[in-house]
Amino acid sequence: MNKTNTDHPSLTHLSHGNTEYITTPSVDILEAFENSHPERNYKIILDCPEFTALCPITGQPDFGYITITYIADKLCIESKSLKLYLFSFRNHGTFHEEVINRILDDIVEKINPRQATVIGNFNPRGGIAINVEASYP
């Protein structure tokens, strides 16, 4: 059933009956909605255990577990748009350090949170697991 989203018309991904998967990462994929409790500092924690990107050198897939924690100011990230945003990295070549910092930068650009941290725990390849953490401010 395809419902029209009249309460939050800016959330276009959430109201689609058919999901359109985007293949190029862009901050424009992310959507936001108003924080219903901007007077309060509270943490929003988003666990994304199935992150996939490609090694920019070998083209081999890299798998990771991404955790995004933030304290919203006026806006919150809409979760389906986040899913589509993270999915857009699936065929994108990027280093682990680069992708974690890019995710943080894009979230900060989209919602200007009071605080945010993005952690990526990547599965080992070649006997080494890489874990990256980036924070704002």
C-alpha positions as CSV (number, residue, x, y, z in Angstrom):
1,M,0.0,0.0,0.0
2,N,1.4,3.4,-1.0
3,K,0.4,6.0,1.6
4,T,0.9,9.7,1.0
5,N,2.9,11.4,3.7
6,T,1.0,14.5,4.5
7,D,2.4,15.1,8.0
8,H,6.0,15.1,6.7
9,P,6.0,15.9,3.0
10,S,9.8,16.4,3.0
11,L,10.4,12.7,3.8
12,T,10.1,11.4,0.3
13,H,11.9,8.1,0.7
14,L,9.6,7.0,3.6
15,S,6.4,7.6,1.6
16,H,7.4,5.6,-1.5
17,G,5.7,2.3,-2.0
18,N,8.7,1.1,-4.1
19,T,12.2,1.8,-2.9
20,E,14.6,3.3,-5.3
21,Y,18.1,2.3,-4.6
22,I,20.7,5.0,-5.2
23,T,24.2,3.9,-6.4
24,T,26.2,7.1,-5.8
25,P,26.7,8.4,-2.2
26,S,25.4,11.9,-1.7
27,V,24.3,14.0,1.3
28,D,21.2,14.8,-0.8
29,I,19.9,11.2,-0.1
30,L,19.6,12.0,3.6
31,E,16.3,13.4,4.9
32,A,15.5,14.9,8.2
33,F,12.5,15.7,10.4
34,E,11.9,18.1,13.2
35,N,13.2,17.1,16.7
36,S,10.2,16.9,18.9
37,H,12.3,17.6,22.0
38,P,14.9,20.2,21.1
39,E,15.0,21.5,24.6
40,R,16.6,18.2,25.8
41,N,19.9,16.5,25.2
42,Y,19.3,12.9,24.4
43,K,21.3,10.4,22.4
44,I,20.1,8.8,19.2
45,I,22.0,5.7,18.4
46,L,21.7,4.1,14.9
47,D,23.3,0.6,14.5
48,C,24.0,-0.4,10.9
49,P,25.5,-3.9,11.0
50,E,25.4,-4.6,7.2
51,F,27.5,-1.8,5.8
52,T,29.3,-2.7,2.5
53,A,31.7,-0.7,0.4
54,L,34.5,-1.6,-2.1
55,C,38.2,-1.4,-1.6
56,P,39.3,1.5,-3.9
57,I,42.4,-0.4,-5.0
58,T,41.4,-4.0,-5.4
59,G,37.6,-3.6,-5.9
60,Q,37.0,-6.3,-3.3
61,P,34.1,-5.9,-0.9
62,D,34.6,-4.6,2.6
63,F,32.0,-5.3,5.3
64,G,31.5,-3.3,8.4
65,Y,29.3,-2.4,11.4
66,I,28.6,1.3,11.5
67,T,27.3,3.0,14.7
68,I,26.1,6.6,14.5
69,T,25.4,8.4,17.8
70,Y,24.2,11.9,17.9
71,I,22.5,14.5,20.0
72,A,20.0,16.3,17.8
73,D,19.5,20.0,17.8
74,K,16.5,21.0,15.6
75,L,16.5,18.1,13.2
76,C,16.8,14.2,13.3
77,I,17.9,11.9,10.5
78,E,15.1,9.8,9.0
79,S,16.2,6.2,9.2
80,K,15.0,4.9,5.8
81,S,16.9,7.7,4.1
82,L,20.0,6.7,6.2
83,K,19.6,3.1,5.0
84,L,19.5,4.2,1.4
85,Y,22.4,6.6,1.9
86,L,24.6,3.8,3.5
87,F,23.4,1.3,0.8
88,S,24.7,3.8,-1.9
89,F,28.3,2.9,-0.8
90,R,27.8,-0.7,-1.8
91,N,29.5,-0.3,-5.2
92,H,31.6,2.7,-4.2
93,G,35.4,2.5,-3.8
94,T,36.5,4.1,-0.5
95,F,38.9,3.6,2.3
96,H,37.5,2.9,5.8
97,E,38.9,6.1,7.2
98,E,37.5,8.1,4.4
99,V,34.0,6.6,4.6
100,I,33.6,7.2,8.3
101,N,34.6,10.8,8.1
102,R,32.4,11.3,5.0
103,I,29.3,9.9,6.9
104,L,30.0,12.2,9.8
105,D,30.5,15.2,7.5
106,D,27.2,14.5,5.7
107,I,25.2,14.0,8.9
108,V,26.6,17.3,10.3
109,E,25.8,19.1,7.0
110,K,22.3,17.7,6.9
111,I,21.1,18.2,10.5
112,N,23.8,20.3,12.3
113,P,23.6,18.1,15.5
114,R,24.9,19.3,18.9
115,Q,27.2,16.3,18.9
116,A,27.8,13.3,16.7
117,T,30.1,10.3,16.5
118,V,30.4,7.7,13.8
119,I,32.2,4.4,14.5
120,G,33.1,1.9,11.8
121,N,34.2,-1.6,12.8
122,F,35.3,-3.3,9.6
123,N,35.7,-7.1,9.2
124,P,39.3,-8.3,8.8
125,R,40.9,-8.7,5.4
126,G,44.4,-9.9,5.2
127,G,44.4,-10.5,9.0
128,I,43.8,-6.9,10.0
129,A,40.5,-5.4,11.2
130,I,40.2,-1.7,11.0
131,N,38.1,0.3,13.4
132,V,37.6,4.1,12.8
133,E,35.9,6.7,15.0
134,A,35.2,10.3,14.1
135,S,33.5,12.9,16.2
136,Y,31.9,16.3,15.9
137,P,32.6,18.9,17.3
